[in-house]
Amino acid sequence: MTATKIFWAIGDFLYGFPFEFYDWVGNKFNYSCIVLGFVGLIYWLRLQNKFDKEAQNNTNKLR
């Protein structure tokens, strides 16, 4: 086996491998980022609501 065949085999493997991974992932990563963003937004808004209610009930804490 010559070095040229070895390098061509490595190149063929490396050319096809990343694209198979991207085809498998597809839009799953995009959808998971969107879902994670909405979950974080809901968590943050609930926490902010809790802090707002606490600030209205105890105004001395802000001064």
PyMOL commands that set and color helices and strands:
alter all, ss='L'
color gray80, all
select helices_A, chain A and resi 3-25+28-57+59-62
alter helices_A, ss='H'
color red, helices_A
deselect
rebuild
show_as cartoon
